[in-house]
Each structure stands twice: as structure tokens, then as C-alpha cells.
């Protein structure tokens, strides 16, 4: 089993955590942007299925 050879510093740990949180914020912003584009009908290059039940109603 792999084991780290030395203790990771607090700074390195905090930097890694901050990067992980920043990636989540960017992904959330992209998802919101795509959702708004789909709802407003401005979506280009984004394919999503439309059920026939919703189209008739």
C-alpha cells in the first residue's frame, strides 16, 4: 500500500483545497449558464432530448 514519505505542509494542503473548491465554483457557473441558455432558447451546440409529452402540452 502506498504511503506518503513526508508530512504535507499546511500551506500545500490549503492550496490543494482552495483549488478543488475553485473548480467546483467554475463547474457550477458553467451549469447555470447552460441552464439559462437552454431555458431562453439561445443554446447553440448543446443537444438535449425533448420528450414528446412536453412538446404537445
C-alpha positions as CSV (number, residue, x, y, z in Angstrom):
1,X,0.0,0.0,0.0
2,X,1.3,3.5,-0.9
3,X,2.2,5.7,2.0
4,X,3.5,9.3,1.9
5,X,7.1,9.7,2.8
6,X,6.9,13.1,4.4
7,X,4.2,15.2,6.1
8,X,2.4,17.6,3.7
9,X,2.6,21.2,4.9
10,X,-0.5,23.2,5.9
11,X,0.2,25.6,3.0
12,X,0.3,22.8,0.4
13,X,-2.9,21.3,1.9
14,X,-4.7,24.6,1.9
15,X,-3.6,25.3,-1.7
16,X,-4.9,22.0,-2.9
17,X,-8.2,22.5,-1.0
18,X,-8.6,26.0,-2.5
19,X,-8.0,24.7,-6.0
20,X,-10.6,22.0,-5.5
21,X,-13.2,24.5,-4.3
22,X,-12.4,26.9,-7.2
23,X,-13.0,24.1,-9.7
24,X,-16.4,23.4,-8.1
25,X,-17.4,27.1,-8.4
26,X,-16.4,27.2,-12.1
27,X,-18.4,24.0,-12.8
28,X,-21.5,25.4,-11.0
29,X,-21.2,28.7,-13.0
30,X,-21.0,26.7,-16.3
31,X,-24.0,24.6,-15.4
32,X,-26.0,27.7,-14.5
33,X,-25.0,29.4,-17.8
34,X,-26.0,26.3,-19.9
35,X,-29.3,26.0,-18.0
36,X,-30.2,29.7,-18.7
37,X,-29.3,29.3,-22.3
38,X,-31.4,26.2,-22.7
39,X,-34.4,27.9,-21.0
40,X,-34.2,31.0,-23.1
41,X,-33.7,29.1,-26.3
42,X,-30.3,30.6,-27.1
43,X,-28.4,27.3,-26.6
44,X,-26.0,26.6,-29.5
45,X,-24.1,23.4,-29.8
46,X,-25.9,21.9,-26.8
47,X,-28.1,18.9,-27.6
48,X,-30.7,17.9,-25.1
49,X,-33.7,15.5,-25.6
50,X,-37.2,16.8,-25.7
51,X,-39.9,14.4,-24.7
52,X,-42.9,14.3,-27.0
53,X,-45.2,14.7,-23.9
54,X,-43.8,18.1,-23.1
55,X,-44.0,19.2,-26.8
56,X,-47.7,18.5,-27.0
57,X,-48.6,20.1,-23.7
